[in-house]
Amino acid sequence: MLERAVTALKADPKAALKQFNDEKNKQFRDRDLFVFCFSLPDGNFTAFQSPVMLGTDVRELKYQDEPIGQNAYDAVATAPEGDFVSIEYNFPKPGTKTPATKQSLEARVGNEACGVTYFK
């Protein structure tokens, strides 16, 4: 899914972000998997499953005391363009309160950082 997102972003960034934010677009959304993006260097979300998050700074996202958003930003902000990077963190699965290991796979295209997260 992330490879498709990177290809779309390279072809037409504006159209790609619109597709990523389209809740009916099954190419970039599958159950609890979805493409998210944030701009660099400001860190504001440009694509997310929930439109409420658009414009929010990724670096502000925390779960308990874990700086999930800052870690996601740091991992991709300095990575070479097109390289895939990943981070792991703990987060509850939908409908539960017990943290489980989640992985975020991310890539940078120009001034956009995009990723997909999934439970391991």
Buried (B, 14 or more C-beta within 10 A) or exposed (E): BBEBBBEBBBEEBEEBBEBBBEEEEEEBBEEEBBBBBBBBEEBBBBBBBEEEBBEBBBBEBEBEEBBBBBBBBBBBBEBEEEEBBEBEBEBEEEEEEEBEEBBBBBBBBEEBBBBBBEEE
